Amino acid sequence: MTNPQPENDQPKWDYTSSRQNFITGALVVGGNLMVIVLYVLYRTVPAVHQIISGKPL
């Protein structure tokens, strides 16, 4: 059997773009920063600790 199309090492479809990568990276970095800020507030601010855990610091 012969293949009518030549072999090509490159993928035919690229479902990502640099904009999608930038948005995904920004979401990951923003999420990590939010977790860090919430943790610091949880450990240092009694009102935030009580809202999250329901117990006073």
N, CA, C and O atoms as a Tripos MOL2 file, in Angstrom:
@<TRIPOS>MOLECULE
protein
  228   227    57     0     0
PROTEIN
NO_CHARGES

@<TRIPOS>ATOM
      1 N           0.8440   -1.1860    0.0000 N.3       1 MET1
      2 CA          0.0000    0.0000    0.0000 C.3       1 MET1
      3 C           0.8840    1.2430    0.0000 C.2       1 MET1
      4 O           1.9200    1.3020    0.6620 O.2       1 MET1
      5 N           0.4470    2.2010   -0.7460 N.am      2 THR2
      6 CA          1.1810    3.4660   -0.7740 C.3       2 THR2
      7 C           0.3420    4.5460   -0.1170 C.2       2 THR2
      8 O          -0.8840    4.5550   -0.2220 O.2       2 THR2
      9 N           1.0090    5.4330    0.5480 N.am      3 ASN3
     10 CA          0.3400    6.5280    1.2170 C.3       3 ASN3
     11 C           0.3520    7.7380    0.2790 C.2       3 ASN3
     12 O           1.4240    8.1920   -0.1190 O.2       3 ASN3
     13 N          -0.8280    8.2680   -0.0820 N.am      4 PRO4
     14 CA         -0.8490    9.3900   -1.0190 C.3       4 PRO4
     15 C          -0.2980   10.6850   -0.4080 C.2       4 PRO4
     16 O           0.1300   11.5790   -1.1390 O.2       4 PRO4
     17 N          -0.3070   10.7900    0.9240 N.am      5 GLN5
     18 CA          0.1960   12.0040    1.5570 C.3       5 GLN5
     19 C           1.6030   11.7460    2.0780 C.2       5 GLN5
     20 O           1.8810   10.6660    2.5990 O.2       5 GLN5
     21 N           2.4830   12.7150    1.9440 N.am      6 PRO6
     22 CA          3.8500   12.5180    2.4500 C.3       6 PRO6
     23 C           3.8600   12.5150    3.9790 C.2       6 PRO6
     24 O           3.0290   13.1480    4.6300 O.2       6 PRO6
     25 N           4.8260   11.7840    4.5230 N.am      7 GLU7
     26 CA          4.9740   11.7330    5.9750 C.3       7 GLU7
     27 C           5.4270   13.1060    6.4700 C.2       7 GLU7
     28 O           6.2780   13.7570    5.8620 O.2       7 GLU7
     29 N           4.8330   13.5290    7.5930 N.am      8 ASN8
     30 CA          5.1870   14.8200    8.1500 C.3       8 ASN8
     31 C           5.3760   14.6530    9.6550 C.2       8 ASN8
     32 O           4.5000   14.1230   10.3390 O.2       8 ASN8
     33 N           6.5010   15.0990   10.1640 N.am      9 ASP9
     34 CA          6.7930   14.9390   11.5870 C.3       9 ASP9
     35 C           6.0790   15.9690   12.4530 C.2       9 ASP9
     36 O           5.9270   15.7600   13.6560 O.2       9 ASP9
     37 N           5.6440   17.0590   11.8710 N.am     10 GLN10
     38 CA          4.9870   18.1060   12.6480 C.3      10 GLN10
     39 C           3.5130   17.7620   12.8430 C.2      10 GLN10
     40 O           2.8880   17.1660   11.9650 O.2      10 GLN10
     41 N           2.9480   18.1470   14.0180 N.am     11 PRO11
     42 CA          1.5210   17.8860   14.2460 C.3      11 PRO11
     43 C           0.6590   18.7400   13.3100 C.2      11 PRO11
     44 O           1.0120   19.8650   12.9590 O.2      11 PRO11
     45 N          -0.4720   18.1690   12.9240 N.am     12 LYS12
     46 CA         -1.3610   18.9030   12.0240 C.3      12 LYS12
     47 C          -2.1090   20.0050   12.7600 C.2      12 LYS12
     48 O          -2.3780   21.0630   12.1920 O.2      12 LYS12
     49 N          -2.4430   19.7610   14.0130 N.am     13 TRP13
     50 CA         -3.2690   20.7100   14.7450 C.3      13 TRP13
     51 C          -2.5370   21.1740   15.9880 C.2      13 TRP13
     52 O          -1.9470   20.3750   16.7160 O.2      13 TRP13
     53 N          -2.5810   22.4600   16.2190 N.am     14 ASP14
     54 CA         -2.0150   23.0260   17.4390 C.3      14 ASP14
     55 C          -3.1460   23.7290   18.1630 C.2      14 ASP14
     56 O          -3.6170   24.7760   17.7210 O.2      14 ASP14
     57 N          -3.5810   23.1570   19.2730 N.am     15 TYR15
     58 CA         -4.7480   23.6700   19.9760 C.3      15 TYR15
     59 C          -4.3970   24.7620   20.9820 C.2      15 TYR15
     60 O          -5.2950   25.3080   21.6240 O.2      15 TYR15
     61 N          -3.1350   25.0910   21.1330 N.am     16 THR16
     62 CA         -2.7400   26.1160   22.0870 C.3      16 THR16
     63 C          -2.2060   27.3340   21.3450 C.2      16 THR16
     64 O          -1.7480   27.2380   20.2070 O.2      16 THR16
     65 N          -2.2730   28.4510   21.9980 N.am     17 SER17
     66 CA         -1.6710   29.6650   21.4670 C.3      17 SER17
     67 C          -0.8930   30.3330   22.5860 C.2      17 SER17
     68 O          -1.0360   29.9690   23.7530 O.2      17 SER17
     69 N          -0.0840   31.2930   22.2390 N.am     18 SER18
     70 CA          0.6900   31.9760   23.2650 C.3      18 SER18
     71 C          -0.2360   32.7410   24.2020 C.2      18 SER18
     72 O           0.0750   32.8880   25.3840 O.2      18 SER18
     73 N          -1.3600   33.2280   23.7030 N.am     19 ARG19
     74 CA         -2.3110   33.9330   24.5650 C.3      19 ARG19
     75 C          -2.9320   32.9710   25.5830 C.2      19 ARG19
     76 O          -3.0820   33.3250   26.7520 O.2      19 ARG19
     77 N          -3.2910   31.7680   25.1530 N.am     20 GLN20
     78 CA         -3.8520   30.7850   26.0800 C.3      20 GLN20
     79 C          -2.8250   30.4110   27.1370 C.2      20 GLN20
     80 O          -3.1710   30.2640   28.3090 O.2      20 GLN20
     81 N          -1.5760   30.2570   26.7430 N.am     21 ASN21
     82 CA         -0.5240   29.9340   27.7010 C.3      21 ASN21
     83 C          -0.3370   31.0650   28.6930 C.2      21 ASN21
     84 O          -0.1360   30.8180   29.8820 O.2      21 ASN21
     85 N          -0.4000   32.3010   28.2220 N.am     22 PHE22
     86 CA         -0.2530   33.4530   29.1010 C.3      22 PHE22
     87 C          -1.3980   33.5130   30.1040 C.2      22 PHE22
     88 O          -1.1640   33.7540   31.2880 O.2      22 PHE22
     89 N          -2.6210   33.2990   29.6560 N.am     23 ILE23
     90 CA         -3.7840   33.3360   30.5490 C.3      23 ILE23
     91 C          -3.6960   32.2190   31.5840 C.2      23 ILE23
     92 O          -3.9480   32.4470   32.7670 O.2      23 ILE23
     93 N          -3.3420   31.0240   31.1480 N.am     24 THR24
     94 CA         -3.2140   29.9040   32.0780 C.3      24 THR24
     95 C          -2.1280   30.1680   33.1130 C.2      24 THR24
     96 O          -2.3290   29.9140   34.3000 O.2      24 THR24
     97 N          -0.9960   30.6700   32.6780 N.am     25 GLY25
     98 CA          0.0810   30.9860   33.6050 C.3      25 GLY25
     99 C          -0.3180   32.0710   34.5840 C.2      25 GLY25
    100 O           0.0090   31.9920   35.7680 O.2      25 GLY25
    101 N          -1.0260   33.0890   34.0970 N.am     26 ALA26
    102 CA         -1.4680   34.1710   34.9750 C.3      26 ALA26
    103 C          -2.4580   33.6480   36.0150 C.2      26 ALA26
    104 O          -2.4130   34.0690   37.1710 O.2      26 ALA26
    105 N          -3.3450   32.7440   35.6230 N.am     27 LEU27
    106 CA         -4.2930   32.1650   36.5760 C.3      27 LEU27
    107 C          -3.5770   31.3380   37.6440 C.2      27 LEU27
    108 O          -3.9320   31.3980   38.8210 O.2      27 LEU27
    109 N          -2.5860   30.5780   37.2390 N.am     28 VAL28
    110 CA         -1.8360   29.7580   38.1940 C.3      28 VAL28
    111 C          -1.0770   30.6470   39.1730 C.2      28 VAL28
    112 O          -1.1200   30.4150   40.3810 O.2      28 VAL28
    113 N          -0.3880   31.6560   38.6660 N.am     29 VAL29
    114 CA          0.3710   32.5570   39.5420 C.3      29 VAL29
    115 C          -0.5810   33.3230   40.4610 C.2      29 VAL29
    116 O          -0.3090   33.4670   41.6520 O.2      29 VAL29
    117 N          -1.6940   33.8140   39.9140 N.am     30 GLY30
    118 CA         -2.6690   34.5310   40.7350 C.3      30 GLY30
    119 C          -3.2770   33.6520   41.8060 C.2      30 GLY30
    120 O          -3.4760   34.1020   42.9340 O.2      30 GLY30
    121 N          -3.5740   32.4100   41.4770 N.am     31 GLY31
    122 CA         -4.1180   31.4800   42.4630 C.3      31 GLY31
    123 C          -3.1340   31.1990   43.5780 C.2      31 GLY31
    124 O          -3.5100   31.1480   44.7490 O.2      31 GLY31
    125 N          -1.8580   31.0160   43.2130 N.am     32 ASN32
    126 CA         -0.8290   30.7820   44.2320 C.3      32 ASN32
    127 C          -0.6670   31.9930   45.1420 C.2      32 ASN32
    128 O          -0.5300   31.8390   46.3550 O.2      32 ASN32
    129 N          -0.6800   33.1860   44.5740 N.am     33 LEU33
    130 CA         -0.5720   34.3920   45.3930 C.3      33 LEU33
    131 C          -1.7580   34.5260   46.3360 C.2      33 LEU33
    132 O          -1.5990   34.9340   47.4870 O.2      33 LEU33
    133 N          -2.9460   34.1820   45.8490 N.am     34 MET34
    134 CA         -4.1360   34.2650   46.6940 C.3      34 MET34
    135 C          -4.0270   33.2910   47.8750 C.2      34 MET34
    136 O          -4.3900   33.6420   48.9980 O.2      34 MET34
    137 N          -3.5370   32.0900   47.6360 N.am     35 VAL35
    138 CA         -3.3650   31.1100   48.7100 C.3      35 VAL35
    139 C          -2.3520   31.6180   49.7360 C.2      35 VAL35
    140 O          -2.5670   31.4780   50.9400 O.2      35 VAL35
    141 N          -1.2600   32.2020   49.2700 N.am     36 ILE36
    142 CA         -0.2360   32.7100   50.1870 C.3      36 ILE36
    143 C          -0.7930   33.8540   51.0310 C.2      36 ILE36
    144 O          -0.5750   33.8900   52.2420 O.2      36 ILE36
    145 N          -1.5090   34.7860   50.4050 N.am     37 VAL37
    146 CA         -2.0810   35.9180   51.1410 C.3      37 VAL37
    147 C          -3.1020   35.4270   52.1600 C.2      37 VAL37
    148 O          -3.1100   35.8960   53.2980 O.2      37 VAL37
    149 N          -3.9610   34.4910   51.7710 N.am     38 LEU38
    150 CA         -4.9410   33.9660   52.7130 C.3      38 LEU38
    151 C          -4.2650   33.2460   53.8830 C.2      38 LEU38
    152 O          -4.7160   33.3630   55.0230 O.2      38 LEU38
    153 N          -3.2060   32.5140   53.6170 N.am     39 TYR39
    154 CA         -2.4900   31.8230   54.6880 C.3      39 TYR39
    155 C          -1.8760   32.8230   55.6640 C.2      39 TYR39
    156 O          -1.9720   32.6490   56.8790 O.2      39 TYR39
    157 N          -1.2430   33.8700   55.1310 N.am     40 VAL40
    158 CA         -0.6270   34.8700   56.0050 C.3      40 VAL40
    159 C          -1.7010   35.5610   56.8380 C.2      40 VAL40
    160 O          -1.5180   35.7670   58.0370 O.2      40 VAL40
    161 N          -2.8210   35.9210   56.2090 N.am     41 LEU41
    162 CA         -3.9060   36.5440   56.9640 C.3      41 LEU41
    163 C          -4.4720   35.5920   58.0080 C.2      41 LEU41
    164 O          -4.7880   36.0110   59.1210 O.2      41 LEU41
    165 N          -4.6010   34.3250   57.6610 N.am     42 TYR42
    166 CA         -5.1230   33.3130   58.5870 C.3      42 TYR42
    167 C          -4.2440   33.1970   59.8200 C.2      42 TYR42
    168 O          -4.7440   33.0460   60.9350 O.2      42 TYR42
    169 N          -2.9230   33.2690   59.6180 N.am     43 ARG43
    170 CA         -1.9860   33.0980   60.7370 C.3      43 ARG43
    171 C          -1.8070   34.3580   61.5720 C.2      43 ARG43
    172 O          -1.4230   34.2710   62.7380 O.2      43 ARG43
    173 N          -2.0800   35.5420   60.9910 N.am     44 THR44
    174 CA         -1.7300   36.7740   61.7000 C.3      44 THR44
    175 C          -2.9180   37.6230   62.1250 C.2      44 THR44
    176 O          -2.8060   38.3740   63.0940 O.2      44 THR44
    177 N          -4.0550   37.5310   61.4330 N.am     45 VAL45
    178 CA         -5.1980   38.3880   61.7430 C.3      45 VAL45
    179 C          -6.2670   37.5490   62.4460 C.2      45 VAL45
    180 O          -6.8140   36.6230   61.8450 O.2      45 VAL45
    181 N          -6.5700   37.8600   63.7100 N.am     46 PRO46
    182 CA         -7.5340   37.0430   64.4570 C.3      46 PRO46
    183 C          -8.9210   36.9850   63.8080 C.2      46 PRO46
    184 O          -9.5670   35.9380   63.8470 O.2      46 PRO46
    185 N          -9.3870   38.0780   63.2180 N.am     47 ALA47
    186 CA        -10.7230   38.0740   62.6140 C.3      47 ALA47
    187 C         -10.7920   37.1330   61.4100 C.2      47 ALA47
    188 O         -11.7860   36.4300   61.2280 O.2      47 ALA47
    189 N          -9.7490   37.1170   60.5950 N.am     48 VAL48
    190 CA         -9.7240   36.2160   59.4340 C.3      48 VAL48
    191 C          -9.6510   34.7700   59.9100 C.2      48 VAL48
    192 O         -10.3160   33.8990   59.3480 O.2      48 VAL48
    193 N          -8.8550   34.5090   60.9330 N.am     49 HIS49
    194 CA         -8.7500   33.1520   61.4760 C.3      49 HIS49
    195 C         -10.1050   32.6680   61.9860 C.2      49 HIS49
    196 O         -10.4820   31.5140   61.7790 O.2      49 HIS49
    197 N         -10.8280   33.5590   62.6510 N.am     50 GLN50
    198 CA        -12.1280   33.1590   63.1960 C.3      50 GLN50
    199 C         -13.1480   32.9360   62.0820 C.2      50 GLN50
    200 O         -13.9850   32.0410   62.2020 O.2      50 GLN50
    201 N         -13.1080   33.7120   61.0130 N.am     51 ILE51
    202 CA        -14.0420   33.5210   59.8870 C.3      51 ILE51
    203 C         -13.7810   32.1760   59.2110 C.2      51 ILE51
    204 O         -14.7180   31.4510   58.8760 O.2      51 ILE51
    205 N         -12.5020   31.8480   59.0140 N.am     52 ILE52
    206 CA        -12.1800   30.6130   58.2940 C.3      52 ILE52
    207 C         -12.4040   29.3780   59.1650 C.2      52 ILE52
    208 O         -13.0250   28.4110   58.7250 O.2      52 ILE52
    209 N         -11.9000   29.4100   60.4010 N.am     53 SER53
    210 CA        -11.9530   28.2030   61.2310 C.3      53 SER53
    211 C         -13.1400   28.1660   62.1770 C.2      53 SER53
    212 O         -13.5390   27.0900   62.6200 O.2      53 SER53
    213 N         -13.7110   29.3200   62.4940 N.am     54 GLY54
    214 CA        -14.8080   29.3660   63.4480 C.3      54 GLY54
    215 C         -14.3510   29.3900   64.8840 C.2      54 GLY54
    216 O         -15.1830   29.4040   65.7920 O.2      54 GLY54
    217 N         -13.0260   29.3950   65.1240 N.am     55 LYS55
    218 CA        -12.4740   29.4240   66.4650 C.3      55 LYS55
    219 C         -11.5970   30.6690   66.6140 C.2      55 LYS55
    220 O         -10.9490   31.0920   65.6570 O.2      55 LYS55
    221 N         -11.5760   31.2440   67.7910 N.am     56 PRO56
    222 CA        -10.6780   32.3890   67.9770 C.3      56 PRO56
    223 C          -9.2180   31.9510   67.9140 C.2      56 PRO56
    224 O          -8.8930   30.7890   68.1580 O.2      56 PRO56
    225 N          -8.3530   32.8960   67.5840 N.am     57 LEU57
    226 CA         -6.9270   32.6040   67.4480 C.3      57 LEU57
    227 C          -6.2780   32.2650   68.7700 C.2      57 LEU57
    228 O          -5.0780   31.9960   68.8180 O.2      57 LEU57
@<TRIPOS>BOND
     1     1     2 1
     2     2     3 1
     3     3     4 2
     4     3     5 am
     5     5     6 1
     6     6     7 1
     7     7     8 2
     8     7     9 am
     9     9    10 1
    10    10    11 1
    11    11    12 2
    12    11    13 am
    13    13    14 1
    14    14    15 1
    15    15    16 2
    16    15    17 am
    17    17    18 1
    18    18    19 1
    19    19    20 2
    20    19    21 am
    21    21    22 1
    22    22    23 1
    23    23    24 2
    24    23    25 am
    25    25    26 1
    26    26    27 1
    27    27    28 2
    28    27    29 am
    29    29    30 1
    30    30    31 1
    31    31    32 2
    32    31    33 am
    33    33    34 1
    34    34    35 1
    35    35    36 2
    36    35    37 am
    37    37    38 1
    38    38    39 1
    39    39    40 2
    40    39    41 am
    41    41    42 1
    42    42    43 1
    43    43    44 2
    44    43    45 am
    45    45    46 1
    46    46    47 1
    47    47    48 2
    48    47    49 am
    49    49    50 1
    50    50    51 1
    51    51    52 2
    52    51    53 am
    53    53    54 1
    54    54    55 1
    55    55    56 2
    56    55    57 am
    57    57    58 1
    58    58    59 1
    59    59    60 2
    60    59    61 am
    61    61    62 1
    62    62    63 1
    63    63    64 2
    64    63    65 am
    65    65    66 1
    66    66    67 1
    67    67    68 2
    68    67    69 am
    69    69    70 1
    70    70    71 1
    71    71    72 2
    72    71    73 am
    73    73    74 1
    74    74    75 1
    75    75    76 2
    76    75    77 am
    77    77    78 1
    78    78    79 1
    79    79    80 2
    80    79    81 am
    81    81    82 1
    82    82    83 1
    83    83    84 2
    84    83    85 am
    85    85    86 1
    86    86    87 1
    87    87    88 2
    88    87    89 am
    89    89    90 1
    90    90    91 1
    91    91    92 2
    92    91    93 am
    93    93    94 1
    94    94    95 1
    95    95    96 2
    96    95    97 am
    97    97    98 1
    98    98    99 1
    99    99   100 2
   100    99   101 am
   101   101   102 1
   102   102   103 1
   103   103   104 2
   104   103   105 am
   105   105   106 1
   106   106   107 1
   107   107   108 2
   108   107   109 am
   109   109   110 1
   110   110   111 1
   111   111   112 2
   112   111   113 am
   113   113   114 1
   114   114   115 1
   115   115   116 2
   116   115   117 am
   117   117   118 1
   118   118   119 1
   119   119   120 2
   120   119   121 am
   121   121   122 1
   122   122   123 1
   123   123   124 2
   124   123   125 am
   125   125   126 1
   126   126   127 1
   127   127   128 2
   128   127   129 am
   129   129   130 1
   130   130   131 1
   131   131   132 2
   132   131   133 am
   133   133   134 1
   134   134   135 1
   135   135   136 2
   136   135   137 am
   137   137   138 1
   138   138   139 1
   139   139   140 2
   140   139   141 am
   141   141   142 1
   142   142   143 1
   143   143   144 2
   144   143   145 am
   145   145   146 1
   146   146   147 1
   147   147   148 2
   148   147   149 am
   149   149   150 1
   150   150   151 1
   151   151   152 2
   152   151   153 am
   153   153   154 1
   154   154   155 1
   155   155   156 2
   156   155   157 am
   157   157   158 1
   158   158   159 1
   159   159   160 2
   160   159   161 am
   161   161   162 1
   162   162   163 1
   163   163   164 2
   164   163   165 am
   165   165   166 1
   166   166   167 1
   167   167   168 2
   168   167   169 am
   169   169   170 1
   170   170   171 1
   171   171   172 2
   172   171   173 am
   173   173   174 1
   174   174   175 1
   175   175   176 2
   176   175   177 am
   177   177   178 1
   178   178   179 1
   179   179   180 2
   180   179   181 am
   181   181   182 1
   182   182   183 1
   183   183   184 2
   184   183   185 am
   185   185   186 1
   186   186   187 1
   187   187   188 2
   188   187   189 am
   189   189   190 1
   190   190   191 1
   191   191   192 2
   192   191   193 am
   193   193   194 1
   194   194   195 1
   195   195   196 2
   196   195   197 am
   197   197   198 1
   198   198   199 1
   199   199   200 2
   200   199   201 am
   201   201   202 1
   202   202   203 1
   203   203   204 2
   204   203   205 am
   205   205   206 1
   206   206   207 1
   207   207   208 2
   208   207   209 am
   209   209   210 1
   210   210   211 1
   211   211   212 2
   212   211   213 am
   213   213   214 1
   214   214   215 1
   215   215   216 2
   216   215   217 am
   217   217   218 1
   218   218   219 1
   219   219   220 2
   220   219   221 am
   221   221   222 1
   222   222   223 1
   223   223   224 2
   224   223   225 am
   225   225   226 1
   226   226   227 1
   227   227   228 2
@<TRIPOS>SUBSTRUCTURE
     1 MET1         2 RESIDUE 1 A MET
     2 THR2         6 RESIDUE 1 A THR
     3 ASN3        10 RESIDUE 1 A ASN
     4 PRO4        14 RESIDUE 1 A PRO
     5 GLN5        18 RESIDUE 1 A GLN
     6 PRO6        22 RESIDUE 1 A PRO
     7 GLU7        26 RESIDUE 1 A GLU
     8 ASN8        30 RESIDUE 1 A ASN
     9 ASP9        34 RESIDUE 1 A ASP
    10 GLN10       38 RESIDUE 1 A GLN
    11 PRO11       42 RESIDUE 1 A PRO
    12 LYS12       46 RESIDUE 1 A LYS
    13 TRP13       50 RESIDUE 1 A TRP
    14 ASP14       54 RESIDUE 1 A ASP
    15 TYR15       58 RESIDUE 1 A TYR
    16 THR16       62 RESIDUE 1 A THR
    17 SER17       66 RESIDUE 1 A SER
    18 SER18       70 RESIDUE 1 A SER
    19 ARG19       74 RESIDUE 1 A ARG
    20 GLN20       78 RESIDUE 1 A GLN
    21 ASN21       82 RESIDUE 1 A ASN
    22 PHE22       86 RESIDUE 1 A PHE
    23 ILE23       90 RESIDUE 1 A ILE
    24 THR24       94 RESIDUE 1 A THR
    25 GLY25       98 RESIDUE 1 A GLY
    26 ALA26      102 RESIDUE 1 A ALA
    27 LEU27      106 RESIDUE 1 A LEU
    28 VAL28      110 RESIDUE 1 A VAL
    29 VAL29      114 RESIDUE 1 A VAL
    30 GLY30      118 RESIDUE 1 A GLY
    31 GLY31      122 RESIDUE 1 A GLY
    32 ASN32      126 RESIDUE 1 A ASN
    33 LEU33      130 RESIDUE 1 A LEU
    34 MET34      134 RESIDUE 1 A MET
    35 VAL35      138 RESIDUE 1 A VAL
    36 ILE36      142 RESIDUE 1 A ILE
    37 VAL37      146 RESIDUE 1 A VAL
    38 LEU38      150 RESIDUE 1 A LEU
    39 TYR39      154 RESIDUE 1 A TYR
    40 VAL40      158 RESIDUE 1 A VAL
    41 LEU41      162 RESIDUE 1 A LEU
    42 TYR42      166 RESIDUE 1 A TYR
    43 ARG43      170 RESIDUE 1 A ARG
    44 THR44      174 RESIDUE 1 A THR
    45 VAL45      178 RESIDUE 1 A VAL
    46 PRO46      182 RESIDUE 1 A PRO
    47 ALA47      186 RESIDUE 1 A ALA
    48 VAL48      190 RESIDUE 1 A VAL
    49 HIS49      194 RESIDUE 1 A HIS
    50 GLN50      198 RESIDUE 1 A GLN
    51 ILE51      202 RESIDUE 1 A ILE
    52 ILE52      206 RESIDUE 1 A ILE
    53 SER53      210 RESIDUE 1 A SER
    54 GLY54      214 RESIDUE 1 A GLY
    55 LYS55      218 RESIDUE 1 A LYS
    56 PRO56      222 RESIDUE 1 A PRO
    57 LEU57      226 RESIDUE 1 A LEU
